[in-house]
């Protein structure tokens, strides 16, 4: 196998190439692991369990570890996770975002006896991950708690090119048909949406998925022109703010209600699930939306031909005034927060650690990002724009599936790079995933925001803080979601925004901001 040029010089240390888990643990005899994690929807199209994928059949063969996955039903991941924790019937390993999903955060999960501290296990049984951290101290800083506790084998985006992958999109062919330019300001957006509607191309031009569930990247694109977002953020002075509590959030609601009243926004935006949302785009029932480069632009163009009668163009994150730089946009952290933890009920923590560490070495890195050599990829030194470099180039097995499955769906069978996992994601996957000019243009323009300035890093709270924050934010988020729908649809007058802010104050939002600020201060001091 050709030697991989690891991204950002992260994986080039000679000490990275270690014995495989099967070699190190041969004396242990047959080894088995159980792993709980959600099954990505693009993988679920083809398989009901990761053990059925070519990727993990190969991983199990190379490591000598038999893995049984426990996958919750689609859309019931949180309920399944909570039930599993409450029942104290734990697998060997769990893949999730511990800061977000476990009340009290990772330190609380350790003190509750759910997962184990990994510092010694990494030092003794995970030489590949340890070498990565030695080369990339910022990765290690983000992977541990304020107390210096390692608790997960993390998902790592290994290059700046991988941080941006989501943003505003429009029907390019409709813009051409009406002689319109790609909008940049909110006023230009309104002109385009109005034209789509008035010319009879679509009844409701702009659509979303589950707009009322305001914690995702889906919601802030049209809020951020007002200088805030739908979450915690850093202001220009580096202090933590909370968007839905800001006065600027009221300005957004006033503006967006205007669009809703004019019929520019799909009234089902508050309830659209992903399959419904995709169908509206593919069937021409939407002219503008927000989605991904791969499972959005790429998948939609693959399904509809990609040129002429159906084409997509990415738009910059909107601004109020021409020449402004967007306050925020989608930009991920190198360590977004998800990772694989070893539970206290693991039958062999050492086996679990060695199995996870395999992905961070040279052999595992190529396998998890590109799949099987000569089947899903072939080595080439002539990839356009990177001639002379060793490139694992996806084959027709990935790009032209005989059953008509998309590249994203094939990526769910042969890799973890197309979604996430306990791996270092390789930029060369994205150059091929975002292979269309429409996709590469999207990555370029969506990255031109101040998101890096205003986005919070992966801060952690103390167990007490995290438990307090989780309890408060559950009620706060529910209240915000309900009120946003009422404000936009007119069920609640915008004159009640002051009362809404007062209610948030009574619910403890300022204490939540204090907790996040304390976490940011500790993170900066790590």
ABEGO torsion letter per residue (X at the ends): XBBBBBBGGAAABAAABBBBAAAAAAAAEBBBBBBBBBBBAAAAAABABAAABAAAAAAAAAAGBBBBBBBBBBGAAAAAAAAAAAAGBBBABBBBBAAAABBGEAAAAAAAGABBBAAAAAAAABAAAAAAAAABAAAAAAABBAAGBBABBBBBBABAAAABABEBBBBAAAAAAAGBBBBABAAAAAAAAAAAAAAGABABABBBBGAABAABAAAAAAAAAAGBBABBBBBAAGBBBBAAABAAAAAAAAAAAAAAAAGABBAAAAABBAAAAAAAAAAGABABBBBBAAABAAAAAAAAGGBGABBBBBBBBBBABBGBBBABBBBBBABAGBBBBBBAABABAAAAAAAAAAAABAAAAAAAAAEBBGAABBBBAABBGABGBBBBBBBAAAABBAAGBBAAAAAAAABAAABBEBBBBBAAAAAAABABAAAAAAAAAAABBAAAAABBBBBBBBAAAAAAAAAAAAAAAAAAAAAAAAAAAGABBAAAAAAAAAAAAAAGAAAAAAAAAAAAAAAAAX
